[in-house]
Amino acid sequence: MSQGGDLFALGEGVASQPSFDDALRGYKKNQVNDYVAQAEAEIATLAAEREQAYQQVQALAGQVQLLQDDLAETRRRSQLPAKTSFKHLGPRVEQILALAEEQAEAIIHDAHRQAADDRREAERQLADARDRAAAAIRDFETALSARRSDEQRADEERRTASARSLGSAQQEAANL
C-alpha cells in the first residue's frame, strides 16, 4: 500500500475534463447528469478507500496496543524477589537449597535474556507497524491532495469554458 499512485487511480473510462456537446442554451442535460453521476461515483469510491485506510490504521493501532500490553506484562514479571537464607535448616538442606537457587538463578537469567530478546522484537514490530501506518496515511493524503487539485483544476477549466460559451452565445444573440 506504499504506492500511493495506484491507490486512487481513476478507471480508464473516467475523463478528468468533461466534453459536453453544445445545445441551444448551454450543454446537453443528460451529458451533464452523466458526468455528475460519474463524479459522485468517484467520490464514493475515494470515500470507501479512505475508510479502508482508516480501518487499517485502527487495526495497526490495536496491534501496537497489544504489543505494549505484552511488554508491560513482561516487565512486571521480570522483577526479582529478595534472596532468602536457609542456614537454620542444617548443612545438607542448605546445600540442596543453594543448588536449587543456583539453578533457579540460571533459569531466571535465561528468562531475562529471552524477555530482552522478546522486548526488542516487540519494539521492532511496533516501530514497523507505526512506520507502515504513517506511510499509509502519507500515501492517502498525497493521493487525496492530488485528486483534489486535479478536480479543482478541472472545475476551473469547466467554468472558463462555460464563461467563454456564454460570452459567445451572448455575442451571437446580440448579432441577431
VMD Tcl script that draws the C-alpha trace (Angstrom):
set ca {
  {0.00 0.00 0.00}
  {3.02 2.25 -0.01}
  {2.50 3.04 -3.69}
  {0.12 6.00 -3.46}
  {-0.16 6.38 -7.23}
  {-2.19 3.16 -7.54}
  {-4.33 3.90 -4.52}
  {-6.70 6.36 -6.22}
  {-6.10 5.66 -9.88}
  {-9.12 6.57 -11.95}
  {-10.77 3.98 -14.16}
  {-9.97 4.03 -17.85}
  {-13.45 5.29 -18.75}
  {-13.18 8.31 -16.45}
  {-12.32 11.62 -18.10}
  {-10.86 14.32 -15.89}
  {-12.29 17.00 -18.19}
  {-15.86 16.61 -19.40}
  {-16.65 17.26 -23.03}
  {-20.28 18.26 -23.43}
  {-21.94 18.99 -26.73}
  {-23.32 22.48 -27.03}
  {-27.11 22.68 -27.02}
  {-29.36 25.62 -27.72}
  {-28.90 27.08 -24.25}
  {-25.82 25.57 -22.66}
  {-24.91 21.87 -22.58}
  {-26.97 18.74 -23.08}
  {-28.61 17.96 -19.78}
  {-28.17 14.18 -19.91}
  {-24.43 14.55 -20.62}
  {-24.08 16.84 -17.64}
  {-26.14 14.46 -15.47}
  {-23.98 11.51 -16.59}
  {-20.81 13.43 -15.74}
  {-22.16 14.41 -12.31}
  {-23.16 10.79 -11.63}
  {-19.69 9.65 -12.65}
  {-18.06 12.26 -10.39}
  {-20.28 11.18 -7.49}
  {-19.28 7.55 -8.07}
  {-15.60 8.56 -7.97}
  {-16.18 10.46 -4.74}
  {-17.93 7.43 -3.23}
  {-15.01 5.21 -4.29}
  {-12.50 7.61 -2.74}
  {-14.53 7.73 0.47}
  {-14.60 3.91 0.61}
  {-10.84 3.77 0.07}
  {-10.31 6.39 2.77}
  {-12.46 4.33 5.16}
  {-10.45 1.21 4.33}
  {-7.19 3.06 5.03}
  {-8.65 4.33 8.32}
  {-9.63 0.77 9.31}
  {-6.11 -0.42 8.55}
  {-4.71 2.35 10.74}
  {-7.10 1.30 13.52}
  {-6.04 -2.36 13.17}
  {-2.37 -1.36 13.38}
  {-3.12 0.78 16.43}
  {-4.75 -2.28 18.03}
  {-1.64 -4.35 17.32}
  {0.52 -1.62 18.83}
  {-1.64 -1.65 21.98}
  {-1.34 -5.45 22.28}
  {2.43 -5.26 21.91}
  {2.62 -2.53 24.55}
  {0.48 -4.62 26.92}
  {2.72 -7.66 26.35}
  {5.79 -5.54 27.02}
  {4.31 -4.18 30.27}
  {3.39 -7.72 31.40}
  {6.91 -8.98 30.65}
  {8.44 -6.11 32.62}
  {6.11 -6.75 35.56}
  {7.01 -10.47 35.67}
  {10.75 -9.85 35.48}
  {11.07 -8.24 38.93}
  {13.10 -10.47 41.30}
  {12.18 -11.27 44.94}
  {14.70 -10.73 47.79}
  {17.23 -13.54 48.48}
  {16.36 -15.92 51.35}
  {18.79 -17.62 53.79}
  {18.41 -21.32 54.74}
  {21.26 -21.67 57.29}
  {18.89 -22.50 60.13}
  {17.74 -25.74 58.34}
  {21.09 -27.56 58.53}
  {24.09 -28.01 56.22}
  {22.61 -30.74 53.92}
  {19.33 -28.88 53.36}
  {21.27 -25.66 52.93}
  {23.43 -27.32 50.25}
  {20.37 -28.70 48.40}
  {18.61 -25.34 48.54}
  {21.76 -23.50 47.45}
  {21.97 -25.78 44.42}
  {18.29 -25.19 43.70}
  {18.86 -21.44 43.98}
  {21.76 -21.61 41.52}
  {19.58 -23.49 39.06}
  {16.75 -21.02 39.62}
  {19.12 -18.10 39.02}
  {20.30 -19.72 35.77}
  {16.69 -20.19 34.69}
  {15.88 -16.60 35.66}
  {18.95 -15.36 33.79}
  {17.84 -17.27 30.67}
  {14.30 -15.94 31.09}
  {15.60 -12.36 31.36}
  {17.69 -12.84 28.25}
  {14.69 -14.27 26.40}
  {12.47 -11.45 27.70}
  {15.00 -8.88 26.49}
  {15.07 -10.55 23.07}
  {11.25 -10.63 23.01}
  {11.12 -6.99 24.10}
  {13.49 -5.94 21.31}
  {11.42 -7.90 18.78}
  {8.17 -6.38 20.08}
  {9.65 -2.89 19.89}
  {10.86 -3.57 16.35}
  {7.40 -4.81 15.33}
  {5.84 -1.77 17.00}
  {8.16 0.57 15.10}
  {7.42 -1.27 11.84}
  {3.67 -1.04 12.47}
  {3.94 2.67 13.21}
  {6.04 3.22 10.08}
  {3.52 1.34 7.93}
  {0.62 3.28 9.42}
  {2.41 6.60 8.87}
  {3.29 5.63 5.28}
  {-0.31 4.62 4.59}
  {-1.58 7.93 5.94}
  {1.02 9.89 3.94}
  {0.17 8.00 0.75}
  {-3.54 8.54 1.29}
  {-3.11 12.25 1.99}
  {-0.84 12.70 -1.03}
  {-3.26 10.93 -3.35}
  {-6.23 12.79 -1.92}
  {-4.45 16.13 -2.28}
  {-3.52 15.34 -5.88}
  {-7.09 14.27 -6.64}
  {-8.49 17.46 -5.10}
  {-6.02 19.56 -7.05}
  {-6.99 17.80 -10.30}
  {-10.69 18.27 -9.55}
  {-10.19 21.98 -8.74}
  {-8.21 22.48 -11.94}
  {-10.87 20.65 -13.98}
  {-13.60 22.70 -12.30}
  {-11.79 25.95 -13.14}
  {-11.40 24.82 -16.73}
  {-15.12 23.96 -16.93}
  {-16.02 27.34 -15.52}
  {-13.73 29.09 -18.00}
  {-15.20 27.09 -20.90}
  {-18.72 27.86 -19.69}
  {-17.92 31.56 -19.42}
  {-16.49 31.53 -22.96}
  {-19.56 29.70 -24.30}
  {-21.84 32.12 -22.53}
  {-19.89 35.06 -23.93}
  {-20.04 33.71 -27.47}
  {-23.75 32.88 -27.10}
  {-24.41 36.42 -25.88}
  {-22.33 37.76 -28.77}
  {-24.39 35.71 -31.25}
  {-27.62 36.81 -29.61}
  {-26.51 40.43 -29.85}
  {-25.64 39.98 -33.53}
  {-29.13 38.64 -34.27}
}
mol new
graphics top color blue
foreach p $ca { graphics top sphere $p radius 0.5 }
foreach p [lrange $ca 0 end-1] q [lrange $ca 1 end] { graphics top cylinder $p $q radius 0.2 }
display resetview
